[in-house]
Amino acid sequence: MKIFSKKEADDNDVEEDKRIESSEEEVEVNIKPRICCLDIVDDTITSLKNARFNVYSGTLGNKIKVPNTGRTKNHQVLLNYDFPPNLHEYDIIILDLENYKVDEYSAENHVRKNHTGKNALSLLSSYPETVFDPRPLCSQILGGHIKKIGNRPYILIVFTTSSYTVEYETILLSEYDTRRQGTEEHNIYSFSENAYLANSKYGTEMSACEIREDLRNLINAHIDETVYNQTFHHPHIWGDSKSKPNPDFVPLIKNASDDIVSYCMFINKSVSFYFPQIKRKAEFLNTFLLNIAPEITPDIFPFSSTFNWKNNKEYWLPKHETLLFEKKEIENEFKIRIDNKEVEISENLSKYSFLHSIITETGDDLVEALIEFLEWLGFENVLNCDKKYADSDILEEDIQIELYNGLLIVECKGIGGTSTDANCSQISKIKHRRCKERNKFDVYALYIVNHQRYLPPSTRQNPPFTDNQIQDAINDERGLLSTWQLFDLYFDIENAIIDKKQARENILEFGIVDFSPRDLVFIDEPKELFHNGEICIVNISDTNLTVGEEIYVQKNGKFSKNTIEDIQKDNVSTKTVSEGEIGLKFAQPIKKNSTLWKKIKNT
């Protein structure tokens, strides 16, 4: 926010103006009070910071536009609130309950990246809901944080909205399935047990009550541009054998119908202020926090004025202004670089979004993502069968791929649990139908499943097929594959563990498709590791190893490449070895319980 207008500046003064703005933005922040702002706009945050307040900018969360396009559609959602982890240590909480921001749903943002345990709770957004509102539930969570403040003095400032309640459905994610846990309701005012809600009303005609003069003058300065949307009732207490208005509740503003639309409430050492939607919040809050609140709760504003005048420009030391300007230039340059990198990150997320889609989506979205993956893998003539068999009443495959030696048909599913026998075998019926149509037995069948899709893939049951399902697939000459295998396959190909040609051939196998690299010979499982895994001891027999040779390291079913940098036998370095106990030094560390392999060179 600019402090001085630049409209009348000469062109020759532009650079000097930038220096003035730059240096004036650099202000020393008062440690106390700590202020947590939730859903307060950036201009107001900047204004508070320029007034030397110690401000954290967070949110109750934005609404989420969820693609629940049909009756069978539902999506896992996580809350997107942002509170400081030590909110209970803050002195002032400022909350604007009117937030109209809506984010597009992105599945990758609604899967826990780090989770401990075999069960997890999440939320489910189901048709007909198309906009998920996390704010009332986040309001309830905020209330829990506020309670932790205890009896310490604090100020709560709320810019109100119309009261409303949202129903939430929770789901329990486990290793084996996903279970619905029931529903619960929360109100946008759930953060407070003392909101004293009356009716939701909208209007602009208001007047300040008879309150302390400075606060009344501040309200009157803003009331013409203010809108109210919620009314409140005056709570009563019992005393002198009768009910009477609670004196700790102070109405601040009433509407033309004498409804309370703004109030403050004193509870122990804390005080809560509920204001309607004031347009110029930056100006209002600065005046309130600098001139009025310190007199109401002086313990929260321990400003120390000793020598603060040194921060005024007229007392700056030599070169101080120049150094501040140079610092700002560095920050601006860094910001440009960060912004450019953010653009690259966004473009990269878009380019490779199909990889996340294959491990999160179901239905048409899963089919489209798998088609993109299969085309990347090098398959040509990949056909979405929803279009080809749009008029068919019979269950058909999802994808067809014409091969040089036949036809590959693919059935794919995204499910919350694991596959039934019927799920796995459905593709066999379609295979027989296609063979009969073609009058030849050149049809390959593959079932691909995105199983337990609400769980992080590494915590899912892998492989997701029973022994009987695997044996039936071998007997029926069809393949089984999970989308998590395909996700891993992408990186194995990028890291040259296997190539696309081999992967395409493997996809035509029967039973569980295996993308392990071919033509490997077992070296050994290391007996000991040293130097954090860079050196290991192995026993070899009739296996030739050479310095500089590339080997394969297998850990938990996944392969990576490594390079031998040194070989020692009997504590003497050697270029090559084929027998005995030896020490190997690798370019990259390996982990315990890894196995070592080398590729057989075809002659």
C-alpha positions as CSV (number, residue, x, y, z in Angstrom):
1,M,0.0,0.0,0.0
2,K,1.5,3.3,-1.0
3,I,1.9,6.0,1.6
4,F,2.5,8.9,-0.7
5,S,0.8,9.6,-4.1
6,K,3.1,9.6,-7.1
7,K,0.7,11.1,-9.6
8,E,2.4,14.5,-9.6
9,A,6.0,13.2,-9.7
10,D,8.2,14.2,-12.6
11,D,9.8,11.5,-14.7
12,N,13.2,12.4,-13.2
13,D,11.9,11.7,-9.8
14,V,10.7,8.1,-10.5
15,E,13.8,6.3,-9.3
16,E,13.9,8.5,-6.2
17,D,10.2,7.7,-5.5
18,K,11.0,4.0,-5.7
19,R,13.7,4.4,-3.1
20,I,11.3,6.3,-0.8
21,E,8.6,3.6,-1.2
22,S,11.1,0.8,-0.8
23,S,12.6,2.1,2.4
24,E,9.3,3.0,3.9
25,E,8.0,-0.5,3.4
26,E,10.8,-1.8,5.5
27,V,9.4,-1.4,9.1
28,E,10.5,-2.9,12.4
29,V,7.8,-5.3,13.6
30,N,6.6,-5.2,17.2
31,I,6.8,-8.7,18.6
32,K,3.7,-8.2,20.6
33,P,0.8,-8.5,20.0
34,R,0.8,-11.5,17.7
35,I,-2.1,-11.2,15.3
36,C,-3.6,-14.1,13.4
37,C,-5.7,-12.9,10.4
38,L,-8.0,-15.4,8.7
39,D,-9.4,-14.6,5.3
40,I,-8.3,-10.9,5.6
41,V,-7.5,-9.5,2.1
42,D,-3.9,-8.8,1.2
43,D,-4.2,-5.0,1.2
44,T,-5.4,-5.1,4.8
45,I,-2.6,-7.4,5.8
46,T,-0.1,-5.1,4.2
47,S,-1.6,-2.1,6.0
48,L,-1.3,-3.9,9.4
49,K,2.3,-4.9,8.7
50,N,3.1,-1.3,7.7
51,A,1.8,-0.3,11.1
52,R,4.4,-2.6,12.6
53,F,2.0,-5.3,13.7
54,N,3.3,-8.9,13.9
55,V,0.8,-10.6,11.5
56,Y,0.1,-14.2,10.3
57,S,-2.2,-14.5,7.3
58,G,-4.2,-17.7,7.2
59,T,-7.6,-18.9,6.2
60,L,-10.6,-21.0,7.2
61,G,-10.3,-22.5,3.7
62,N,-11.8,-21.9,0.3
63,K,-14.8,-23.6,-1.1
64,I,-14.0,-26.4,-3.6
65,K,-15.7,-27.0,-6.9
66,V,-16.1,-30.8,-7.0
67,P,-16.9,-32.6,-10.3
68,N,-19.8,-34.7,-8.9
69,T,-21.4,-34.9,-12.3
70,G,-23.7,-37.8,-11.7
71,R,-25.5,-39.9,-9.1
72,T,-22.5,-42.3,-8.8
73,K,-20.0,-39.6,-8.5
74,N,-18.2,-38.8,-5.2
75,H,-14.8,-37.5,-4.3
76,Q,-12.5,-37.6,-1.3
77,V,-11.8,-34.2,0.1
78,L,-9.5,-32.8,2.7
79,L,-9.8,-29.6,4.6
80,N,-7.7,-26.6,3.3
81,Y,-7.6,-24.4,6.3
82,D,-4.4,-22.6,7.3
83,F,-3.8,-21.8,11.0
84,P,-0.5,-21.1,12.7
85,P,0.6,-24.3,14.7
86,N,0.9,-22.2,17.8
87,L,-2.4,-20.3,17.5
88,H,-2.9,-20.6,21.2
89,E,0.0,-18.2,21.7
90,Y,-1.5,-15.4,19.6
91,D,-3.0,-12.4,21.3
92,I,-5.5,-11.2,18.6
93,I,-7.5,-13.3,16.1
94,I,-9.2,-11.4,13.3
95,L,-11.7,-13.4,11.2
96,D,-13.7,-12.4,8.1
97,L,-16.5,-15.0,7.7
98,E,-17.3,-13.8,4.1
99,N,-15.0,-15.6,1.7
100,Y,-16.3,-16.2,-1.8
101,K,-13.2,-17.9,-3.2
102,V,-13.8,-21.2,-4.9
103,D,-10.9,-23.5,-5.9
104,E,-11.1,-26.2,-8.7
105,Y,-10.9,-29.8,-7.4
106,S,-7.5,-31.4,-7.9
107,A,-7.3,-35.0,-6.6
108,E,-3.6,-34.6,-5.7
109,N,-4.5,-32.0,-3.2
110,H,-6.9,-34.3,-1.3
111,V,-4.6,-37.2,-0.6
112,R,-2.4,-37.2,2.5
113,K,1.2,-37.1,1.6
114,N,2.5,-38.3,4.9
115,H,0.3,-40.6,7.1
116,T,1.1,-43.0,10.0
117,G,-1.1,-45.9,10.7
118,K,-3.4,-48.2,8.7
119,N,-6.5,-46.2,9.1
120,A,-7.3,-42.6,8.2
121,L,-10.4,-40.4,8.3
122,S,-11.4,-38.3,5.4
123,L,-14.5,-36.5,4.0
124,L,-16.7,-37.5,1.2
125,S,-18.3,-35.1,-1.2
126,S,-21.2,-36.8,-3.1
127,Y,-23.7,-35.9,-5.8
128,P,-25.6,-33.7,-6.0
129,E,-23.1,-31.5,-4.1
130,T,-20.9,-29.7,-6.6
131,V,-19.4,-27.1,-4.3
132,F,-17.8,-28.4,-1.1
133,D,-17.7,-25.8,1.7
134,P,-15.1,-26.7,4.4
135,R,-15.5,-23.5,6.4
136,P,-18.1,-24.5,9.0
137,L,-16.1,-27.6,9.9
138,C,-12.8,-25.6,9.9
139,S,-14.7,-23.1,12.2
140,Q,-15.2,-25.9,14.7
141,I,-11.5,-26.8,14.5
142,L,-10.6,-23.1,15.0
143,G,-12.8,-23.1,18.2
144,G,-10.7,-25.9,19.6
145,H,-7.5,-23.9,19.0
146,I,-9.1,-20.8,20.7
147,K,-10.1,-22.9,23.8
148,K,-6.4,-23.8,24.2
149,I,-5.6,-20.1,24.8
150,G,-7.2,-20.6,28.3
151,N,-7.5,-17.7,30.7
152,R,-4.8,-15.6,29.0
153,P,-6.0,-12.2,27.7
154,Y,-6.9,-12.2,24.0
155,I,-9.0,-10.3,21.5
156,L,-11.3,-11.9,19.0
157,I,-12.5,-9.7,16.1
158,V,-15.1,-11.1,13.7
159,F,-16.6,-9.6,10.6
160,T,-19.9,-11.4,10.4
161,T,-21.8,-13.3,7.7
162,S,-25.3,-14.9,7.6
163,S,-25.4,-18.0,9.8
164,Y,-25.5,-21.3,7.9
165,T,-24.9,-25.0,8.6
166,V,-23.2,-27.6,6.5
167,E,-23.6,-31.4,6.8
168,Y,-20.4,-33.5,6.4
169,E,-19.9,-37.2,5.7
170,T,-16.8,-38.9,7.0
171,I,-15.2,-42.0,5.6
172,L,-12.7,-44.4,7.2
173,L,-9.9,-45.4,4.9
174,S,-8.2,-48.7,5.8
175,E,-5.8,-51.2,4.2
176,Y,-8.7,-53.2,2.9
177,D,-11.6,-51.0,2.1
178,T,-13.4,-47.6,2.5
179,R,-16.3,-47.3,4.9
180,R,-18.8,-44.5,5.4
181,Q,-18.9,-43.3,9.0
182,G,-22.0,-41.2,9.1
183,T,-22.7,-37.4,9.0
184,E,-22.2,-34.5,11.3
185,E,-23.3,-30.8,11.0
186,H,-21.3,-27.7,11.8
187,N,-22.2,-24.0,11.6
188,I,-20.0,-21.2,10.3
189,Y,-20.0,-19.7,13.8
190,S,-19.0,-23.0,15.4
191,F,-15.7,-21.4,16.5
192,S,-17.6,-19.7,19.3
193,E,-19.9,-20.9,22.1
194,N,-20.9,-17.2,22.7
195,A,-22.0,-16.0,19.3
196,Y,-25.6,-15.4,20.5
197,L,-27.1,-15.8,17.0
198,A,-30.6,-14.5,16.2
199,N,-32.0,-14.0,12.7
200,S,-30.0,-13.7,9.5
201,K,-31.0,-10.3,8.0
202,Y,-29.5,-8.1,5.4
203,G,-29.5,-4.3,5.4
204,T,-27.6,-1.0,5.4
205,E,-29.5,1.2,7.8
206,M,-27.7,1.2,11.2
207,S,-26.8,3.5,14.0
208,A,-24.1,3.2,16.7
209,C,-25.2,2.6,20.3
210,E,-24.3,4.7,23.3
211,I,-20.8,3.4,23.9
212,R,-17.4,4.9,24.6
213,E,-16.8,8.0,22.4
214,D,-13.7,6.9,20.5
215,L,-15.3,3.6,19.3
216,R,-18.6,5.3,18.5
217,N,-16.8,7.9,16.4
218,L,-14.9,5.1,14.5
219,I,-18.1,3.2,13.8
220,N,-19.8,6.4,12.6
221,A,-16.9,7.1,10.3
222,H,-17.5,3.8,8.5
223,I,-21.2,3.1,9.0
224,D,-22.4,4.6,5.7
225,E,-20.4,2.0,3.8
226,T,-21.2,-0.9,6.0
227,V,-23.6,-3.9,5.4
228,Y,-25.1,-6.1,8.1
229,N,-26.1,-9.7,7.4
230,Q,-26.7,-11.3,10.8
231,T,-28.5,-10.2,14.0
232,F,-27.8,-11.2,17.6
233,H,-29.7,-11.4,20.9
234,H,-28.7,-10.0,24.2
235,P,-28.0,-12.9,26.6
236,H,-29.5,-12.8,30.1
237,I,-28.1,-13.9,33.4
238,W,-29.9,-14.8,36.7
239,G,-29.4,-12.3,39.6
240,D,-31.3,-10.9,42.5
241,S,-33.9,-13.6,41.9
242,K,-34.7,-12.4,38.4
243,S,-33.4,-12.6,34.8
244,K,-31.5,-9.6,33.6
245,P,-29.4,-8.6,30.6
246,N,-25.8,-9.7,30.9
247,P,-23.7,-6.6,31.6
248,D,-20.7,-8.1,30.0
249,F,-22.5,-8.1,26.6
250,V,-22.3,-4.6,25.1
251,P,-24.3,-3.8,21.9
252,L,-22.3,-1.7,19.5
253,I,-24.6,-1.2,16.5
254,K,-28.3,-1.7,15.9
255,N,-30.4,-1.7,12.8
256,A,-33.5,0.3,12.1
257,S,-35.6,-2.4,13.7
258,D,-33.6,-2.2,16.9
259,D,-31.9,-5.6,16.2
260,I,-28.3,-5.9,17.5
261,V,-26.0,-6.3,14.5
262,S,-22.7,-5.7,16.3
263,Y,-21.5,-6.3,19.9
264,C,-18.6,-6.9,22.2
265,M,-18.5,-9.5,24.9
266,F,-16.2,-9.7,27.9
267,I,-15.4,-13.2,29.2
268,N,-12.8,-13.3,31.9
269,K,-9.7,-11.5,30.5
270,S,-10.7,-11.8,26.9
271,V,-13.0,-9.7,24.7
272,S,-14.8,-10.6,21.5
273,F,-16.0,-8.0,18.9
274,Y,-18.5,-8.9,16.2
275,F,-18.7,-6.3,13.5
276,P,-20.8,-6.2,10.3
277,Q,-19.1,-6.1,6.9
278,I,-17.2,-2.9,7.0
279,K,-15.9,-1.9,3.6
280,R,-12.6,-0.1,4.5
281,K,-11.3,-2.8,6.9
282,A,-7.7,-1.7,6.6
283,E,-8.4,1.8,7.9
284,F,-10.9,0.5,10.5
285,L,-8.6,-2.1,11.9
286,N,-5.5,0.2,12.1
287,T,-7.5,2.8,14.0
288,F,-9.1,0.3,16.3
289,L,-5.9,-1.6,17.1
290,L,-3.7,1.5,17.4
291,N,-6.0,3.8,19.3
292,I,-8.9,2.0,20.9
293,A,-8.0,-1.7,21.7
294,P,-4.8,-0.8,23.8
295,E,-7.1,1.1,26.2
296,I,-9.6,-1.8,26.5
297,T,-7.0,-4.5,27.0
298,P,-3.6,-2.8,27.8
299,D,-1.9,-6.1,28.7
300,I,-2.1,-7.2,25.1
301,F,-0.3,-4.1,23.8
302,P,3.0,-3.9,25.6
303,F,4.5,-1.5,23.0
304,S,7.9,-0.2,24.1
305,S,8.4,3.3,22.9
306,T,11.9,3.6,24.1
307,F,14.1,4.9,21.3
308,N,11.6,3.8,18.6
309,W,12.1,7.3,17.1
310,K,15.4,5.9,15.8
311,N,13.4,4.1,13.1
312,N,12.0,7.3,11.7
313,K,13.6,8.3,8.4
314,E,14.9,11.6,9.7
315,Y,17.2,9.7,12.1
316,W,18.5,7.1,9.7
317,L,22.2,6.5,9.7
318,P,24.5,7.1,6.7
319,K,24.0,4.6,3.8
320,H,20.9,3.1,5.5
321,E,18.5,4.2,2.8
322,T,20.8,2.9,0.1
323,L,21.2,-0.5,1.8
324,L,17.4,-0.8,2.2
325,F,16.9,0.0,-1.5
326,E,19.5,-2.6,-2.5
327,K,17.9,-5.2,-0.3
328,K,14.5,-4.5,-1.9
329,E,16.1,-4.9,-5.4
330,I,17.4,-8.3,-4.4
331,E,14.0,-9.3,-3.0
332,N,12.3,-8.2,-6.2
333,E,14.8,-10.1,-8.4
334,F,14.3,-13.2,-6.2
335,K,10.5,-12.8,-6.5
336,I,10.6,-12.7,-10.3
337,R,12.7,-15.9,-10.3
338,I,10.2,-17.6,-7.9
339,D,7.3,-16.5,-10.0
340,N,8.9,-17.9,-13.1
341,K,9.6,-21.1,-11.4
342,E,6.0,-21.3,-10.2
343,V,4.8,-21.0,-13.8
344,E,7.1,-23.9,-14.7
345,I,5.8,-26.0,-11.8
346,S,2.2,-25.3,-12.9
347,E,2.9,-26.2,-16.5
348,N,4.7,-29.4,-15.4
349,L,1.7,-30.4,-13.2
350,S,-0.6,-30.0,-16.1
351,K,1.7,-31.9,-18.5
352,Y,2.0,-34.9,-16.3
353,S,-1.4,-34.8,-14.6
354,F,-2.4,-38.1,-16.2
355,L,0.1,-39.8,-13.9
356,H,-1.9,-38.7,-10.8
357,S,-5.2,-39.3,-12.6
358,I,-4.4,-43.0,-13.1
359,I,-3.9,-43.5,-9.3
360,T,-6.9,-41.4,-8.2
361,E,-9.7,-41.4,-10.8
362,T,-12.4,-43.7,-11.8
363,G,-14.9,-43.9,-14.7
364,D,-14.3,-41.8,-17.9
365,D,-11.5,-39.8,-16.2
366,L,-9.5,-43.0,-15.5
367,V,-10.0,-44.2,-19.1
368,E,-8.8,-41.0,-20.6
369,A,-5.7,-40.9,-18.3
370,L,-4.9,-44.5,-19.2
371,I,-5.2,-43.8,-22.9
372,E,-2.7,-40.9,-22.5
373,F,-0.4,-43.2,-20.6
374,L,-0.6,-46.0,-23.2
375,E,0.0,-43.6,-26.0
376,W,3.1,-42.3,-24.2
377,L,4.2,-45.9,-23.8
378,G,4.3,-46.1,-27.6
379,F,1.0,-47.9,-28.4
380,E,-0.6,-46.7,-31.6
381,N,-4.3,-46.8,-32.6
382,V,-5.5,-46.6,-29.0
383,L,-9.3,-46.4,-29.1
384,N,-11.8,-45.2,-26.4
385,C,-14.6,-47.8,-26.7
386,D,-17.2,-45.7,-25.1
387,K,-17.6,-44.0,-28.5
388,K,-17.3,-47.1,-30.6
389,Y,-19.9,-49.0,-28.6
390,A,-22.1,-46.1,-27.5
391,D,-25.3,-47.8,-28.6
392,S,-24.5,-51.2,-27.2
393,D,-26.5,-52.6,-24.3
394,I,-23.8,-55.2,-23.6
395,L,-20.8,-54.5,-21.3
396,E,-17.9,-53.9,-23.6
397,E,-14.2,-53.2,-22.9
398,D,-13.0,-49.6,-22.2
399,I,-10.0,-49.5,-24.5
400,Q,-8.9,-51.3,-27.7
401,I,-5.4,-51.2,-29.2
402,E,-4.7,-52.6,-32.7
403,L,-1.4,-54.5,-32.6
404,Y,0.7,-55.7,-35.5
405,N,0.0,-59.2,-34.3
406,G,-3.6,-58.9,-33.0
407,L,-5.9,-56.8,-30.8
408,L,-5.4,-55.8,-27.1
409,I,-8.6,-55.1,-25.2
410,V,-8.5,-53.4,-21.8
411,E,-11.1,-53.2,-19.0
412,C,-10.2,-50.6,-16.3
413,K,-11.9,-49.8,-13.0
414,G,-11.3,-47.3,-10.2
415,I,-12.6,-48.7,-6.9
416,G,-12.5,-48.0,-3.2
417,G,-11.5,-51.6,-2.2
418,T,-10.0,-54.5,-4.1
419,S,-11.4,-56.4,-7.1
420,T,-13.9,-59.2,-6.9
421,D,-13.4,-62.4,-9.0
422,A,-16.1,-61.1,-11.3
423,N,-14.3,-57.8,-11.8
424,C,-11.1,-59.6,-12.8
425,S,-12.8,-62.1,-15.1
426,Q,-15.2,-59.9,-17.0
427,I,-12.6,-59.2,-19.7
428,S,-12.5,-62.9,-20.5
429,K,-16.1,-62.8,-21.8
430,I,-15.3,-59.9,-24.0
431,K,-12.2,-61.6,-25.3
432,H,-14.1,-64.6,-26.4
433,R,-16.6,-62.3,-28.1
434,R,-13.9,-60.4,-30.0
435,C,-12.2,-63.7,-31.1
436,K,-15.4,-64.9,-32.5
437,E,-16.0,-61.6,-34.4
438,R,-12.4,-61.7,-35.8
439,N,-12.6,-65.5,-36.4
440,K,-9.0,-65.8,-35.0
441,F,-7.4,-66.2,-31.6
442,D,-5.2,-63.1,-31.7
443,V,-7.0,-61.1,-28.9
444,Y,-5.0,-60.2,-25.8
445,A,-7.1,-59.2,-22.7
446,L,-6.0,-57.0,-19.8
447,Y,-7.7,-55.9,-16.6
448,I,-6.3,-52.7,-15.0
449,V,-7.5,-51.5,-11.6
450,N,-7.0,-48.4,-9.6
451,H,-7.7,-50.1,-6.3
452,Q,-8.2,-48.6,-2.8
453,R,-8.1,-45.2,-4.6
454,Y,-8.7,-43.2,-1.5
455,L,-5.4,-44.4,0.1
456,P,-1.9,-43.3,-0.8
457,P,-0.8,-45.9,-3.4
458,S,2.3,-47.1,-1.4
459,T,0.0,-48.0,1.5
460,R,-2.5,-50.0,-0.6
461,Q,-2.6,-53.8,-0.8
462,N,0.0,-54.6,-3.5
463,P,-0.5,-56.7,-5.5
464,P,-4.3,-56.2,-5.2
465,F,-5.1,-59.7,-6.5
466,T,-5.7,-63.1,-4.7
467,D,-3.8,-66.2,-5.6
468,N,-7.0,-67.7,-7.2
469,Q,-7.5,-64.5,-9.3
470,I,-3.9,-64.7,-10.5
471,Q,-4.1,-68.4,-11.4
472,D,-7.5,-67.9,-13.1
473,A,-5.9,-65.2,-15.2
474,I,-3.1,-67.5,-16.2
475,N,-5.5,-70.2,-17.1
476,D,-7.8,-67.9,-19.1
477,E,-4.7,-66.3,-20.8
478,R,-5.4,-62.7,-19.7
479,G,-3.4,-60.1,-17.8
480,L,-3.8,-58.3,-14.4
481,L,-2.3,-54.9,-13.7
482,S,-2.7,-52.1,-11.2
483,T,-2.3,-48.4,-12.0
484,W,0.3,-48.1,-9.3
485,Q,2.5,-50.5,-11.3
486,L,2.0,-48.2,-14.3
487,F,2.9,-45.1,-12.2
488,D,6.2,-46.8,-11.1
489,L,6.8,-48.0,-14.7
490,Y,6.9,-44.4,-15.9
491,F,9.9,-43.6,-13.7
492,D,11.6,-47.0,-14.4
493,I,11.5,-46.1,-18.1
494,E,12.7,-42.6,-17.5
495,N,15.6,-44.0,-15.4
496,A,16.4,-46.6,-18.1
497,I,15.6,-49.6,-15.9
498,I,13.5,-51.0,-18.8
499,D,12.5,-49.5,-22.2
500,K,9.1,-48.9,-23.7
501,K,9.4,-51.7,-26.2
502,Q,9.9,-54.2,-23.4
503,A,7.1,-52.7,-21.3
504,R,4.7,-53.0,-24.3
505,E,5.6,-56.7,-24.7
506,N,5.2,-57.3,-20.9
507,I,1.7,-55.9,-21.0
508,L,0.7,-58.8,-23.2
509,E,1.7,-61.4,-20.6
510,F,-0.7,-63.6,-18.7
511,G,-1.3,-63.3,-14.9
512,I,0.2,-60.4,-13.1
513,V,2.1,-58.2,-15.5
514,D,5.8,-58.0,-14.4
515,F,7.9,-55.0,-15.5
516,S,11.1,-56.2,-13.9
517,P,14.1,-55.7,-16.2
518,R,15.1,-58.8,-18.3
519,D,18.3,-60.6,-18.7
520,L,19.5,-60.0,-15.1
521,V,21.8,-62.4,-13.2
522,F,21.9,-62.4,-9.4
523,I,25.1,-61.2,-7.8
524,D,24.4,-61.3,-4.0
525,E,22.6,-59.8,-1.1
526,P,25.2,-57.6,0.7
527,K,26.4,-59.1,4.0
528,E,27.4,-55.8,5.5
529,L,27.1,-52.1,4.7
530,F,29.6,-49.4,5.6
531,H,29.8,-45.6,5.1
532,N,26.0,-45.2,5.1
533,G,25.6,-47.8,2.4
534,E,28.2,-46.6,-0.1
535,I,30.4,-49.7,0.6
536,C,29.1,-53.3,0.9
537,I,30.6,-56.8,1.4
538,V,29.4,-59.5,-1.0
539,N,30.4,-63.1,-1.9
540,I,30.5,-63.9,-5.6
541,S,31.1,-67.0,-7.6
542,D,31.8,-67.2,-11.3
543,T,30.4,-63.6,-11.7
544,N,32.6,-61.1,-13.3
545,L,32.5,-57.5,-11.9
546,T,34.4,-54.5,-13.2
547,V,35.0,-51.0,-11.9
548,G,32.8,-48.6,-13.8
549,E,30.2,-51.3,-14.4
550,E,26.5,-50.5,-14.0
551,I,24.5,-52.8,-11.8
552,Y,20.9,-53.1,-10.7
553,V,19.8,-52.7,-7.1
554,Q,16.5,-54.3,-6.1
555,K,14.7,-53.1,-2.9
556,N,11.0,-54.0,-2.1
557,G,10.4,-55.1,-5.6
558,K,11.7,-51.9,-7.2
559,F,14.9,-51.6,-9.3
560,S,17.4,-48.8,-9.5
561,K,20.7,-48.4,-11.2
562,N,24.1,-47.9,-9.6
563,T,27.7,-47.8,-10.6
564,I,30.7,-49.6,-9.1
565,E,33.4,-47.0,-8.3
566,D,35.9,-49.3,-6.6
567,I,36.5,-53.1,-5.9
568,Q,38.7,-54.4,-3.2
569,K,39.7,-58.0,-2.5
570,D,41.9,-58.7,0.5
571,N,42.1,-54.9,1.1
572,V,43.7,-54.4,-2.3
573,S,41.9,-52.4,-5.1
574,T,41.4,-54.3,-8.3
575,K,39.8,-53.4,-11.7
576,T,37.9,-56.7,-12.1
577,V,37.0,-59.8,-10.0
578,S,35.0,-62.9,-10.4
579,E,35.4,-65.0,-7.2
580,G,35.4,-64.7,-3.4
581,E,34.5,-62.2,-0.7
582,I,34.9,-58.6,-2.0
583,G,34.1,-55.0,-1.1
584,L,32.2,-52.8,-3.5
585,K,32.1,-49.1,-3.4
586,F,29.0,-47.5,-5.2
587,A,28.4,-44.1,-6.6
588,Q,25.1,-43.9,-4.6
589,P,24.4,-45.5,-1.2
590,I,22.3,-48.6,-1.1
591,K,19.9,-49.7,1.8
592,K,19.8,-52.9,3.9
593,N,18.1,-55.9,2.5
594,S,18.8,-54.9,-1.1
595,T,19.8,-57.4,-3.7
596,L,22.4,-56.8,-6.4
597,W,22.0,-57.9,-10.1
598,K,23.9,-57.4,-13.3
599,K,22.6,-57.4,-16.9
600,I,23.7,-60.2,-19.2
601,K,25.2,-58.8,-22.4
602,N,23.6,-60.4,-25.4
603,T,26.2,-61.5,-27.9
